[in-house]
């Protein structure tokens, strides 16, 4: 337990970020929860309707249900690219003796690029006319029949808008996971190699268990960011074609600022927050159970 003076010092340093958190996170969430019980267009008098917004979300609104499914697909694609790709790249980087710092900087570059720049870049990559990079590569290797307008095809549009976000932050998670891998005791790995352990066995039985706390942090970050993804999908397709790439976040935005139904959009935002909380709880519970099973 901290002495009284240290507790007071800790409180002094923690109070400003706590106030910022309350003002910028907790208060808006509470305000959204309050508005979700009303029907309001932002101008006329608010009308209390109780749980009608939530009832409409869960039982009537087919667009909301489609957007919820699309958000989960979007999240799954992002997790595979961001964490799966980041783990493979970070593990490979540990074997480099030179150039590791340079590669870290290069991998971080997409995370600091403008969202608009990324959207424009991938519009060119996916373009059918003029022919984009993907279609050019398919034509060059004799698979031209697979060429298509990736962002306009309802069968490919959702995955197509998910990939840029995965690519954008894979470098960030690569750096985080690499930092975790570099803390693994090298003497333990060398002892395992002397005993004849393969690199695959060292990775799964030595590196991954040591990486578990860092992996939990990155998984929670990637999951919450994925469920709140908005900017790149909105800029690329605006939810189209039809509603094939409509996410909960884009649907919430359009409900608020196009349809001016702030009560209903607030109910959607509350659902997104609840979804994030539930997802984080499930992740922590599963990893904790897995960790106890390994002990």
HUQUI-V466281 format. One record per helix or strand of 2 or more residues. SS is the DSSP state (A for helix, B for strand). FROM is the first residue (numbers start at 1). TO is the last residue. If there is no record, write none. Layout:
BEGIN
ss = {SS	SS}
from = {FROM	FROM}
to = {TO	TO}
END
This chain:
BEGIN
ss = {A	B	B	A	A	A	A	A	A	A	A	A	A	A	A}
from = {4	38	47	52	62	100	115	133	144	157	186	199	231	248	262}
to = {35	39	48	59	93	112	126	140	146	181	194	227	237	257	294}
END
